[in-house]
């Protein structure tokens, strides 16, 4: 079976400034891949490139098919992108925002309104925003909006999810629940690619990690092999203190 994403020699320039320099990576079904690096490393640009939202040279294959050749609706059903923030300002409820994801399935053979309603309810519950379903999106906190955008991504049914700093703006409990959900989705066979700032989150929840610095891939492999004292020093200019970060977990049965 083809990898979820196979990207080779990606080069991206924004405003005439080179941002990515020949980045190569793969994302596999059944795993969580974390993209790490200091500010300005090109992490968000790389994620947007994989989603087909940024012009590039090189190759991006989605399940073996060139991303650029996929019709927009097929791409939307196959890969879903969650940005750090959304410019969405329409007067929509949370349920309506999540339901927007079902447009990717318009015209699908056998699709029913009941199917759409069930997908929306399941996504609201998975992202823990069901209680907010009738609230106006614009009236939510930043963290609640982030969870709504995650619900919208889940509602597409896409097998590949790209998330840019998904735990940003979330409190500790909701961040842990989100990572637990992403691990479950990976176990169920989806491919999860996420940009992270917190190294400890990558160590706890990611199967593999890609380290970026100044638009160049410095290391790619199993997380425990990639996040080493030498790599952390080279990327961030700090010393890795084993067990130095505070640890948290959800209570048993929560």
Residue pairs with C-beta under 8 A, 6 or more apart in sequence:
1 29
2 61
2 63
2 64
3 26
3 27
3 28
3 29
3 61
3 63
3 64
3 191
4 27
4 28
4 29
4 62
4 63
4 159
4 160
4 191
5 25
5 26
5 27
5 50
5 60
5 61
5 62
5 79
5 160
5 191
5 193
6 26
6 59
6 60
6 61
6 64
7 23
7 24
7 25
7 26
7 49
7 50
7 58
7 59
7 60
7 61
8 24
8 58
8 59
9 22
9 23
9 24
9 57
9 58
9 59
10 20
10 22
10 23
10 24
10 46
10 49
10 56
10 57
10 58
10 59
10 60
11 18
11 20
11 21
11 22
11 56
11 57
11 58
12 18
12 19
12 20
12 42
12 45
12 46
12 49
12 54
12 55
12 56
12 215
13 19
14 45
14 54
18 215
19 42
19 45
19 215
20 42
20 45
20 46
20 49
20 56
20 215
21 214
21 215
21 216
22 58
22 216
23 42
23 46
23 58
23 212
23 215
23 216
23 217
24 217
24 220
25 33
25 210
25 217
25 220
27 33
27 50
27 160
27 191
27 193
28 191
29 159
29 160
29 189
29 190
29 191
30 186
30 187
30 189
30 190
30 191
31 186
31 191
31 192
31 207
31 208
32 182
32 183
32 186
32 192
32 193
32 194
32 205
32 206
32 207
32 208
33 191
33 192
33 193
33 194
33 206
33 207
33 208
33 209
33 210
34 194
34 195
34 196
34 201
34 202
34 205
34 206
34 208
34 209
34 210
34 223
35 43
35 46
35 47
35 193
35 194
35 195
35 196
35 209
35 210
35 212
36 43
36 195
36 196
36 197
36 199
36 202
36 209
36 210
36 211
36 212
36 227
36 235
37 43
37 211
37 212
37 213
37 235
38 213
38 235
38 236
40 214
41 212
41 213
41 214
41 215
41 235
42 212
42 214
42 215
43 164
43 195
43 212
44 84
44 164
44 195
45 54
45 215
46 195
46 212
47 81
47 162
47 163
47 164
47 193
47 195
48 54
48 81
48 164
49 56
49 60
50 60
50 79
50 162
50 193
51 79
51 81
51 162
52 60
52 67
52 68
52 70
52 75
52 79
53 81
59 66
60 66
60 67
60 68
61 67
62 70
62 75
62 78
62 79
62 160
63 78
63 159
67 75
70 78
73 104
73 106
73 107
76 103
76 104
76 156
76 158
77 104
77 105
77 156
77 157
77 158
78 158
78 159
78 160
79 158
79 159
79 160
79 161
79 162
80 101
80 153
80 154
80 156
80 158
80 160
80 161
80 162
81 153
81 162
81 163
81 164
82 146
82 149
82 150
82 152
82 153
82 161
82 162
82 163
82 164
82 166
83 149
83 164
84 164
84 165
84 168
85 142
85 145
86 145
86 149
88 97
88 137
89 138
90 137
91 136
91 138
92 100
92 136
92 137
93 133
93 134
93 135
93 136
93 137
94 124
94 129
94 132
94 133
94 134
94 135
94 137
94 140
94 148
94 151
95 120
95 124
95 133
95 134
96 137
97 137
97 148
97 149
97 152
98 120
98 123
98 124
98 129
98 148
98 151
98 152
98 155
99 116
99 120
99 155
100 152
101 119
101 123
101 152
101 153
101 154
101 155
101 156
102 116
102 119
102 120
102 155
102 156
104 156
105 111
105 116
105 157
119 155
119 157
120 155
121 130
122 154
122 155
123 151
123 152
123 154
123 155
124 130
124 133
124 151
126 151
126 154
126 181
127 147
127 148
127 150
127 151
127 154
127 178
127 181
128 147
128 174
128 177
129 144
129 147
129 148
129 151
132 140
132 144
132 148
135 144
137 145
137 148
140 148
141 169
142 169
143 169
143 170
143 171
143 174
145 169
146 166
146 168
146 169
146 170
147 170
147 174
147 178
150 163
150 166
150 178
153 161
153 163
154 161
158 190
159 189
159 190
159 191
160 190
160 191
160 193
161 182
161 185
161 190
161 191
161 192
161 193
162 193
162 194
163 182
163 192
163 193
163 194
163 195
164 194
164 195
165 194
165 195
165 196
165 197
166 178
166 182
166 194
167 175
167 178
167 179
167 196
167 198
167 201
168 197
170 178
172 248
173 250
175 201
176 248
176 249
176 250
177 250
179 201
179 204
179 205
180 250
182 192
182 194
182 205
183 205
185 192
186 192
186 207
194 206
196 202
196 206
199 227
199 232
199 240
199 245
200 245
200 247
202 209
202 223
202 227
203 223
203 224
203 227
206 223
207 222
207 223
208 220
208 221
208 222
208 223
208 226
209 219
209 220
209 221
209 222
209 223
209 226
209 227
210 217
210 219
210 220
210 226
211 217
211 218
211 219
211 220
211 226
211 231
211 235
212 218
213 234
213 235
218 231
218 234
218 235
219 226
219 231
220 226
227 240
228 240
229 239
229 240
232 238
232 239
232 240
233 239
233 240
